[in-house]
């Protein structure tokens, strides 16, 4: 009969053996020490850390593939860098007001007009309702991600990309740096759509990505980034069948 197993470090072995021998009963025990995935010595951690860092870099670079080299360079030069020095919060490296706070809560924002900006605001002033909708939408996004991952058969890359995308959507505000967590989902969706010749899916994805071409403060509505992100996420949820194994081609996306 096999007794329960425990995991200890080698330095605790003498203590455990002493305890077994002092019980006064007839016991039999055995010990087997194995290295963990990382290893028990510092030398084994170095290759692991290097490999993990390389994987992160490769995954980040691969996430920019849908933009292409010119698109990635444009995003870096025209969006990320200017956001560090912008005095407009909608283009700065900072959080912006949430979608519902501006559309329902009446929070003003700056809109481009000629050579400057004008302050505009929604005629609705329901800040409490805006707050409630922000929390409800966060719960719906999370529930949608779980549902789509389940429908895909718990496809690991797909589920992880949905989890990353939630990092952009749950705050209910998408700004220059916060858009980056959407890239893995965009990449996977584009690749699967190409593999299965889903022209409609690719077309919708391209249209939704147009919302990120300009900086938020250069758009007629800064939170257009948030709306575009929600559209991309919803498309990713709808096309969960693309990530089933094997894919049965039943999705109606195109």
SEMARDO-881104 format. One record per residue (C-alpha): x, y, z; residue in one letter. Coordinates in steps of 0.02 Angstrom, whole numbers, always signed. Layout:
<sites>
<site><u>X</u><v>Y</v><w>Z</w><r>a</r></site>
...
</sites>
This chain:
<sites>
<site><u>+0</u><v>+0</v><w>+0</w><r>x</r></site>
<site><u>+70</u><v>+168</v><w>-50</w><r>x</r></site>
<site><u>+74</u><v>+298</v><w>+87</w><r>x</r></site>
<site><u>+42</u><v>+484</v><w>+54</w><r>x</r></site>
<site><u>+187</u><v>+577</v><w>-21</w><r>x</r></site>
<site><u>+260</u><v>+742</v><w>+37</w><r>x</r></site>
<site><u>+380</u><v>+862</v><w>-44</w><r>x</r></site>
<site><u>+529</u><v>+918</v><w>+61</w><r>x</r></site>
<site><u>+700</u><v>+987</v><w>+31</w><r>x</r></site>
<site><u>+855</u><v>+876</v><w>+51</w><r>x</r></site>
<site><u>+910</u><v>+967</v><w>+208</w><r>x</r></site>
<site><u>+753</u><v>+911</v><w>+299</w><r>x</r></site>
<site><u>+779</u><v>+725</v><w>+262</w><r>x</r></site>
<site><u>+871</u><v>+684</v><w>+425</w><r>x</r></site>
<site><u>+736</u><v>+766</v><w>+528</w><r>x</r></site>
<site><u>+599</u><v>+665</v><w>+441</w><r>x</r></site>
<site><u>+693</u><v>+500</v><w>+461</w><r>x</r></site>
<site><u>+722</u><v>+537</v><w>+645</w><r>x</r></site>
<site><u>+536</u><v>+567</v><w>+668</w><r>x</r></site>
<site><u>+491</u><v>+403</v><w>+582</w><r>x</r></site>
<site><u>+614</u><v>+305</v><w>+689</w><r>x</r></site>
<site><u>+552</u><v>+383</v><w>+851</w><r>x</r></site>
<site><u>+370</u><v>+337</v><w>+829</w><r>x</r></site>
<site><u>+394</u><v>+166</v><w>+910</w><r>x</r></site>
<site><u>+294</u><v>+78</v><w>+775</w><r>x</r></site>
<site><u>+348</u><v>-25</v><w>+629</w><r>x</r></site>
<site><u>+354</u><v>+94</v><w>+483</w><r>x</r></site>
<site><u>+434</u><v>+83</v><w>+316</w><r>x</r></site>
<site><u>+478</u><v>+235</v><w>+217</w><r>x</r></site>
<site><u>+577</u><v>+284</v><w>+65</w><r>x</r></site>
<site><u>+644</u><v>+446</v><w>-3</w><r>x</r></site>
<site><u>+677</u><v>+499</v><w>-179</w><r>x</r></site>
<site><u>+746</u><v>+669</v><w>-223</w><r>x</r></site>
<site><u>+722</u><v>+744</v><w>-395</w><r>x</r></site>
<site><u>+762</u><v>+913</v><w>-467</w><r>x</r></site>
<site><u>+617</u><v>+1026</v><w>-500</w><r>x</r></site>
<site><u>+586</u><v>+1110</v><w>-668</w><r>x</r></site>
<site><u>+692</u><v>+1257</v><w>-613</w><r>x</r></site>
<site><u>+819</u><v>+1150</v><w>-519</w><r>x</r></site>
<site><u>+885</u><v>+1148</v><w>-343</w><r>x</r></site>
<site><u>+1043</u><v>+1245</v><w>-381</w><r>x</r></site>
<site><u>+1058</u><v>+1426</v><w>-440</w><r>x</r></site>
<site><u>+1149</u><v>+1371</v><w>-598</w><r>x</r></site>
<site><u>+990</u><v>+1288</v><w>-660</w><r>x</r></site>
<site><u>+887</u><v>+1445</v><w>-640</w><r>x</r></site>
<site><u>+993</u><v>+1548</v><w>-758</w><r>x</r></site>
<site><u>+945</u><v>+1455</v><w>-920</w><r>x</r></site>
<site><u>+764</u><v>+1454</v><w>-864</w><r>x</r></site>
<site><u>+761</u><v>+1642</v><w>-834</w><r>x</r></site>
<site><u>+850</u><v>+1674</v><w>-1000</w><r>x</r></site>
<site><u>+728</u><v>+1562</v><w>-1092</w><r>x</r></site>
<site><u>+578</u><v>+1644</v><w>-1008</w><r>x</r></site>
<site><u>+643</u><v>+1818</v><w>-1052</w><r>x</r></site>
<site><u>+673</u><v>+1766</v><w>-1232</w><r>x</r></site>
<site><u>+497</u><v>+1694</v><w>-1243</w><r>x</r></site>
<site><u>+422</u><v>+1857</v><w>-1179</w><r>x</r></site>
<site><u>+522</u><v>+1960</v><w>-1305</w><r>x</r></site>
<site><u>+475</u><v>+1844</v><w>-1450</w><r>x</r></site>
<site><u>+292</u><v>+1845</v><w>-1401</w><r>x</r></site>
<site><u>+291</u><v>+2035</v><w>-1390</w><r>x</r></site>
<site><u>+374</u><v>+2055</v><w>-1560</w><r>x</r></site>
<site><u>+257</u><v>+1927</v><w>-1638</w><r>x</r></site>
<site><u>+108</u><v>+2022</v><w>-1569</w><r>x</r></site>
<site><u>+152</u><v>+2168</v><w>-1682</w><r>x</r></site>
<site><u>+144</u><v>+2061</v><w>-1839</w><r>x</r></site>
<site><u>-36</u><v>+2116</v><w>-1882</w><r>x</r></site>
<site><u>+26</u><v>+2296</v><w>-1889</w><r>x</r></site>
<site><u>+172</u><v>+2257</v><w>-2004</w><r>x</r></site>
<site><u>+340</u><v>+2344</v><w>-1988</w><r>x</r></site>
<site><u>+276</u><v>+2513</v><w>-2050</w><r>x</r></site>
<site><u>+123</u><v>+2503</v><w>-1939</w><r>x</r></site>
<site><u>+225</u><v>+2458</v><w>-1785</w><r>x</r></site>
<site><u>+349</u><v>+2598</v><w>-1822</w><r>x</r></site>
<site><u>+206</u><v>+2722</v><w>-1848</w><r>x</r></site>
<site><u>+126</u><v>+2669</v><w>-1683</w><r>x</r></site>
<site><u>+291</u><v>+2688</v><w>-1591</w><r>x</r></site>
<site><u>+336</u><v>+2858</v><w>-1666</w><r>x</r></site>
<site><u>+165</u><v>+2938</v><w>-1680</w><r>x</r></site>
<site><u>+74</u><v>+2868</v><w>-1529</w><r>x</r></site>
<site><u>+186</u><v>+2798</v><w>-1393</w><r>x</r></site>
<site><u>+325</u><v>+2928</v><w>-1397</w><r>x</r></site>
<site><u>+209</u><v>+3081</v><w>-1411</w><r>x</r></site>
<site><u>+105</u><v>+3014</v><w>-1267</w><r>x</r></site>
<site><u>+253</u><v>+3040</v><w>-1150</w><r>x</r></site>
<site><u>+256</u><v>+3228</v><w>-1179</w><r>x</r></site>
<site><u>+74</u><v>+3268</v><w>-1216</w><r>x</r></site>
<site><u>-17</u><v>+3393</v><w>-1104</w><r>x</r></site>
<site><u>-186</u><v>+3321</v><w>-1157</w><r>x</r></site>
<site><u>-231</u><v>+3177</v><w>-1041</w><r>x</r></site>
<site><u>-312</u><v>+3084</v><w>-1184</w><r>x</r></site>
<site><u>-145</u><v>+3072</v><w>-1273</w><r>x</r></site>
<site><u>-30</u><v>+3065</v><w>-1122</w><r>x</r></site>
<site><u>+45</u><v>+2915</v><w>-1037</w><r>x</r></site>
<site><u>-97</u><v>+2917</v><w>-912</w><r>x</r></site>
<site><u>-268</u><v>+2848</v><w>-880</w><r>x</r></site>
<site><u>-418</u><v>+2929</v><w>-965</w><r>x</r></site>
<site><u>-598</u><v>+2945</v><w>-912</w><r>x</r></site>
<site><u>-702</u><v>+2789</v><w>-939</w><r>x</r></site>
<site><u>-822</u><v>+2766</v><w>-1084</w><r>x</r></site>
<site><u>-981</u><v>+2775</v><w>-980</w><r>x</r></site>
<site><u>-922</u><v>+2923</v><w>-875</w><r>x</r></site>
<site><u>-910</u><v>+3025</v><w>-1035</w><r>x</r></site>
<site><u>-1062</u><v>+2960</v><w>-1129</w><r>x</r></site>
<site><u>-1183</u><v>+2951</v><w>-983</w><r>x</r></site>
<site><u>-1096</u><v>+3034</v><w>-836</w><r>x</r></site>
<site><u>-1073</u><v>+3202</v><w>-924</w><r>x</r></site>
<site><u>-884</u><v>+3212</v><w>-899</w><r>x</r></site>
<site><u>-815</u><v>+3342</v><w>-1024</w><r>x</r></site>
<site><u>-675</u><v>+3303</v><w>-1146</w><r>x</r></site>
<site><u>-575</u><v>+3397</v><w>-1276</w><r>x</r></site>
<site><u>-620</u><v>+3382</v><w>-1459</w><r>x</r></site>
<site><u>-505</u><v>+3439</v><w>-1601</w><r>x</r></site>
<site><u>-565</u><v>+3599</v><w>-1684</w><r>x</r></site>
<site><u>-459</u><v>+3690</v><w>-1812</w><r>x</r></site>
<site><u>-291</u><v>+3729</v><w>-1735</w><r>x</r></site>
<site><u>-345</u><v>+3690</v><w>-1557</w><r>x</r></site>
<site><u>-471</u><v>+3600</v><w>-1450</w><r>x</r></site>
<site><u>-645</u><v>+3636</v><w>-1386</w><r>x</r></site>
<site><u>-721</u><v>+3564</v><w>-1229</w><r>x</r></site>
<site><u>-879</u><v>+3464</v><w>-1258</w><r>x</r></site>
<site><u>-987</u><v>+3358</v><w>-1145</w><r>x</r></site>
<site><u>-1134</u><v>+3239</v><w>-1158</w><r>x</r></site>
<site><u>-1305</u><v>+3313</v><w>-1117</w><r>x</r></site>
<site><u>-1332</u><v>+3167</v><w>-998</w><r>x</r></site>
<site><u>-1271</u><v>+3186</v><w>-819</w><r>x</r></site>
<site><u>-1296</u><v>+3019</v><w>-733</w><r>x</r></site>
<site><u>-1130</u><v>+2982</v><w>-647</w><r>x</r></site>
<site><u>-1198</u><v>+2847</v><w>-532</w><r>x</r></site>
<site><u>-1274</u><v>+2752</v><w>-677</w><r>x</r></site>
<site><u>-1110</u><v>+2770</v><w>-771</w><r>x</r></site>
<site><u>-1016</u><v>+2693</v><w>-624</w><r>x</r></site>
<site><u>-1137</u><v>+2547</v><w>-613</w><r>x</r></site>
<site><u>-1125</u><v>+2514</v><w>-800</w><r>x</r></site>
<site><u>-935</u><v>+2517</v><w>-788</w><r>x</r></site>
<site><u>-938</u><v>+2377</v><w>-659</w><r>x</r></site>
<site><u>-1072</u><v>+2279</v><w>-750</w><r>x</r></site>
<site><u>-976</u><v>+2288</v><w>-914</w><r>x</r></site>
<site><u>-818</u><v>+2225</v><w>-827</w><r>x</r></site>
<site><u>-914</u><v>+2074</v><w>-763</w><r>x</r></site>
<site><u>-988</u><v>+2042</v><w>-935</w><r>x</r></site>
<site><u>-816</u><v>+2050</v><w>-1017</w><r>x</r></site>
<site><u>-747</u><v>+1924</v><w>-893</w><r>x</r></site>
<site><u>-898</u><v>+1809</v><w>-913</w><r>x</r></site>
<site><u>-883</u><v>+1821</v><w>-1102</w><r>x</r></site>
<site><u>-700</u><v>+1772</v><w>-1095</w><r>x</r></site>
<site><u>-740</u><v>+1618</v><w>-989</w><r>x</r></site>
<site><u>-884</u><v>+1570</v><w>-1103</w><r>x</r></site>
<site><u>-780</u><v>+1585</v><w>-1262</w><r>x</r></site>
<site><u>-635</u><v>+1488</v><w>-1185</w><r>x</r></site>
<site><u>-757</u><v>+1350</v><w>-1137</w><r>x</r></site>
<site><u>-835</u><v>+1348</v><w>-1310</w><r>x</r></site>
<site><u>-662</u><v>+1330</v><w>-1387</w><r>x</r></site>
<site><u>-627</u><v>+1175</v><w>-1284</w><r>x</r></site>
<site><u>-513</u><v>+1272</v><w>-1166</w><r>x</r></site>
<site><u>-386</u><v>+1310</v><w>-1302</w><r>x</r></site>
<site><u>-235</u><v>+1374</v><w>-1200</w><r>x</r></site>
<site><u>-167</u><v>+1509</v><w>-1319</w><r>x</r></site>
<site><u>-342</u><v>+1573</v><w>-1355</w><r>x</r></site>
<site><u>-390</u><v>+1578</v><w>-1171</w><r>x</r></site>
<site><u>-229</u><v>+1668</v><w>-1125</w><r>x</r></site>
<site><u>-255</u><v>+1798</v><w>-1262</w><r>x</r></site>
<site><u>-430</u><v>+1831</v><w>-1196</w><r>x</r></site>
<site><u>-358</u><v>+1853</v><w>-1023</w><r>x</r></site>
<site><u>-232</u><v>+1979</v><w>-1086</w><r>x</r></site>
<site><u>-369</u><v>+2072</v><w>-1180</w><r>x</r></site>
<site><u>-467</u><v>+2090</v><w>-1019</w><r>x</r></site>
<site><u>-323</u><v>+2195</v><w>-953</w><r>x</r></site>
<site><u>-369</u><v>+2326</v><w>-1082</w><r>x</r></site>
<site><u>-558</u><v>+2315</v><w>-1068</w><r>x</r></site>
<site><u>-601</u><v>+2293</v><w>-884</w><r>x</r></site>
<site><u>-544</u><v>+2470</v><w>-836</w><r>x</r></site>
<site><u>-671</u><v>+2528</v><w>-967</w><r>x</r></site>
<site><u>-540</u><v>+2643</v><w>-1041</w><r>x</r></site>
<site><u>-413</u><v>+2607</v><w>-1176</w><r>x</r></site>
<site><u>-266</u><v>+2726</v><w>-1199</w><r>x</r></site>
<site><u>-101</u><v>+2714</v><w>-1297</w><r>x</r></site>
<site><u>-9</u><v>+2590</v><w>-1187</w><r>x</r></site>
<site><u>-161</u><v>+2497</v><w>-1124</w><r>x</r></site>
<site><u>-204</u><v>+2446</v><w>-1302</w><r>x</r></site>
<site><u>-54</u><v>+2327</v><w>-1308</w><r>x</r></site>
<site><u>-139</u><v>+2182</v><w>-1214</w><r>x</r></site>
<site><u>-258</u><v>+2165</v><w>-1362</w><r>x</r></site>
<site><u>-118</u><v>+2120</v><w>-1483</w><r>x</r></site>
<site><u>-108</u><v>+1933</v><w>-1443</w><r>x</r></site>
<site><u>-294</u><v>+1912</v><w>-1476</w><r>x</r></site>
<site><u>-282</u><v>+2014</v><w>-1636</w><r>x</r></site>
<site><u>-136</u><v>+1907</v><w>-1696</w><r>x</r></site>
<site><u>-221</u><v>+1741</v><w>-1659</w><r>x</r></site>
<site><u>-385</u><v>+1798</v><w>-1736</w><r>x</r></site>
<site><u>-299</u><v>+1859</v><w>-1894</w><r>x</r></site>
<site><u>-196</u><v>+1699</v><w>-1914</w><r>x</r></site>
<site><u>-345</u><v>+1583</v><w>-1889</w><r>x</r></site>
<site><u>-454</u><v>+1687</v><w>-2004</w><r>x</r></site>
<site><u>-321</u><v>+1677</v><w>-2140</w><r>x</r></site>
<site><u>-300</u><v>+1490</v><w>-2116</w><r>x</r></site>
<site><u>-486</u><v>+1460</v><w>-2139</w><r>x</r></site>
<site><u>-514</u><v>+1597</v><w>-2269</w><r>x</r></site>
<site><u>-635</u><v>+1696</v><w>-2163</w><r>x</r></site>
<site><u>-645</u><v>+1853</v><w>-2269</w><r>x</r></site>
<site><u>-785</u><v>+1933</v><w>-2168</w><r>x</r></site>
<site><u>-691</u><v>+1907</v><w>-2005</w><r>x</r></site>
<site><u>-533</u><v>+1985</v><w>-2078</w><r>x</r></site>
<site><u>-633</u><v>+2130</v><w>-2149</w><r>x</r></site>
<site><u>-718</u><v>+2167</v><w>-1983</w><r>x</r></site>
<site><u>-553</u><v>+2155</v><w>-1891</w><r>x</r></site>
<site><u>-474</u><v>+2279</v><w>-2012</w><r>x</r></site>
<site><u>-619</u><v>+2401</v><w>-1989</w><r>x</r></site>
<site><u>-611</u><v>+2390</v><w>-1800</w><r>x</r></site>
<site><u>-422</u><v>+2420</v><w>-1802</w><r>x</r></site>
<site><u>-450</u><v>+2585</v><w>-1892</w><r>x</r></site>
<site><u>-502</u><v>+2656</v><w>-1725</w><r>x</r></site>
<site><u>-321</u><v>+2648</v><w>-1667</w><r>x</r></site>
<site><u>-241</u><v>+2736</v><w>-1816</w><r>x</r></site>
<site><u>-241</u><v>+2908</v><w>-1733</w><r>x</r></site>
<site><u>-206</u><v>+2961</v><w>-1555</w><r>x</r></site>
<site><u>-361</u><v>+2971</v><w>-1445</w><r>x</r></site>
<site><u>-347</u><v>+3160</v><w>-1428</w><r>x</r></site>
<site><u>-346</u><v>+3179</v><w>-1618</w><r>x</r></site>
<site><u>-513</u><v>+3092</v><w>-1637</w><r>x</r></site>
<site><u>-686</u><v>+3169</v><w>-1627</w><r>x</r></site>
<site><u>-717</u><v>+3057</v><w>-1475</w><r>x</r></site>
<site><u>-564</u><v>+3003</v><w>-1374</w><r>x</r></site>
<site><u>-647</u><v>+2846</v><w>-1310</w><r>x</r></site>
<site><u>-662</u><v>+2781</v><w>-1487</w><r>x</r></site>
<site><u>-512</u><v>+2676</v><w>-1437</w><r>x</r></site>
<site><u>-619</u><v>+2593</v><w>-1304</w><r>x</r></site>
<site><u>-760</u><v>+2560</v><w>-1427</w><r>x</r></site>
<site><u>-639</u><v>+2485</v><w>-1553</w><r>x</r></site>
<site><u>-562</u><v>+2375</v><w>-1419</w><r>x</r></site>
<site><u>-734</u><v>+2313</v><w>-1367</w><r>x</r></site>
<site><u>-774</u><v>+2274</v><w>-1549</w><r>x</r></site>
<site><u>-612</u><v>+2176</v><w>-1572</w><r>x</r></site>
<site><u>-644</u><v>+2081</v><w>-1410</w><r>x</r></site>
<site><u>-824</u><v>+2042</v><w>-1459</w><r>x</r></site>
<site><u>-765</u><v>+1978</v><w>-1628</w><r>x</r></site>
<site><u>-638</u><v>+1868</v><w>-1540</w><r>x</r></site>
<site><u>-775</u><v>+1796</v><w>-1429</w><r>x</r></site>
<site><u>-893</u><v>+1767</v><w>-1574</w><r>x</r></site>
<site><u>-761</u><v>+1673</v><w>-1674</w><r>x</r></site>
<site><u>-720</u><v>+1552</v><w>-1533</w><r>x</r></site>
<site><u>-753</u><v>+1406</v><w>-1650</w><r>x</r></site>
<site><u>-599</u><v>+1452</v><w>-1749</w><r>x</r></site>
<site><u>-497</u><v>+1393</v><w>-1601</w><r>x</r></site>
<site><u>-579</u><v>+1225</v><w>-1574</w><r>x</r></site>
<site><u>-478</u><v>+1067</v><w>-1604</w><r>x</r></site>
<site><u>-519</u><v>+1013</v><w>-1733</w><r>x</r></site>
<site><u>-603</u><v>+1166</v><w>-1809</w><r>x</r></site>
<site><u>-771</u><v>+1112</v><w>-1884</w><r>x</r></site>
<site><u>-800</u><v>+1266</v><w>-1991</w><r>x</r></site>
<site><u>-973</u><v>+1300</v><w>-1921</w><r>x</r></site>
<site><u>-946</u><v>+1480</v><w>-1865</w><r>x</r></site>
<site><u>-1050</u><v>+1604</v><w>-1961</w><r>x</r></site>
<site><u>-920</u><v>+1740</v><w>-1961</w><r>x</r></site>
<site><u>-887</u><v>+1733</v><w>-2149</w><r>x</r></site>
</sites>
